Amino acid sequence: MAIEKINIFTNELAIKWVNQEESFIQNVCLRDACPCAFCVGETDVFGNKYIGEGIQKSDDAYKINKIEYVGHYALQIFWRDHHNSGIYTFELLKKLADG
């Protein structure tokens, strides 16, 4: 699974995959599914789960500044509220698009 092209729109992300399929994902869905440790938590070697207290999300929290590729398997999204630690795998993006 690979991406051919990405377009950032005001309220959604459009992805054209190399197999010519297209996916559209609302920014709200992307941000609320942020896979970073602060947003979804992380587990230590003893099985204890740690999670942040949550980020107060303003309107800027749902606006994309830019996107960068992470290797050949994921995207890092830089949100306008400066949150950028989530790594969205292509598999996760496809799952969010298929809803």
C-alpha positions in Angstrom: 0.0 0.0 0.0 1.5 3.3 -1.1 0.4 6.9 -1.7 0.6 8.5 -5.1 -0.8 11.9 -4.2 -2.1 13.8 -1.2 -4.3 16.9 -1.2 -5.0 19.0 1.9 -8.4 20.7 1.8 -10.0 22.9 4.5 -11.8 20.1 6.3 -10.5 16.9 4.8 -7.5 15.0 3.5 -7.7 13.4 0.0 -5.4 10.5 -0.7 -4.9 8.9 -4.1 -3.3 5.5 -3.6 -1.0 3.9 -6.2 -3.7 1.4 -7.1 -5.8 4.5 -8.2 -8.3 4.2 -5.3 -9.2 7.5 -3.6 -9.8 8.1 0.1 -11.2 11.1 1.8 -10.8 11.6 5.6 -12.4 14.4 7.5 -9.9 16.4 9.6 -12.0 15.8 12.7 -11.8 12.1 12.2 -8.0 12.3 11.7 -7.3 14.4 14.7 -9.6 12.5 17.1 -7.9 9.3 16.0 -4.4 10.6 16.7 -2.2 7.6 17.4 0.4 9.4 19.5 1.2 8.2 23.1 -0.2 11.3 24.6 -3.6 10.9 22.9 -4.1 7.1 23.1 -1.6 6.3 25.9 1.3 3.9 26.1 2.0 0.8 28.1 5.2 0.2 30.0 7.0 -3.2 30.3 4.9 -4.1 33.4 1.6 -3.5 31.6 0.8 -0.2 33.2 -1.0 2.2 30.8 -0.2 5.9 30.9 -2.3 8.5 29.0 -2.2 12.3 28.9 -4.9 14.4 30.5 -6.2 15.3 27.0 -5.6 18.3 24.9 -8.2 21.1 24.8 -8.9 21.3 21.1 -9.6 24.7 19.5 -10.6 25.2 15.9 -6.9 25.2 15.0 -6.6 21.6 16.3 -8.5 20.4 13.3 -6.6 22.4 10.6 -3.6 20.9 8.9 -0.4 23.0 8.5 1.6 20.4 6.6 2.2 16.7 6.2 5.5 14.8 5.9 6.2 11.2 5.0 7.6 8.9 7.6 9.6 6.3 5.6 7.4 4.4 3.1 4.7 3.5 5.6 3.2 6.5 7.3 2.5 10.2 7.5 3.2 12.7 10.2 0.5 15.4 10.3 1.4 18.9 11.7 -1.7 20.5 13.1 -2.2 24.2 13.4 -2.3 24.0 17.2 1.3 22.7 17.1 0.4 19.0 17.8 2.5 16.8 15.6 3.6 13.6 17.4 1.1 11.2 15.8 2.4 8.9 13.1 -0.5 7.8 10.9 0.4 4.5 9.1 -1.0 4.0 5.7 -3.0 1.1 7.1 -4.6 3.4 9.7 -5.4 6.0 7.1 -7.1 3.4 4.9 -9.1 2.2 7.9 -10.2 5.7 8.9 -11.3 6.4 5.3 -13.3 3.1 5.1 -14.9 4.1 8.4 
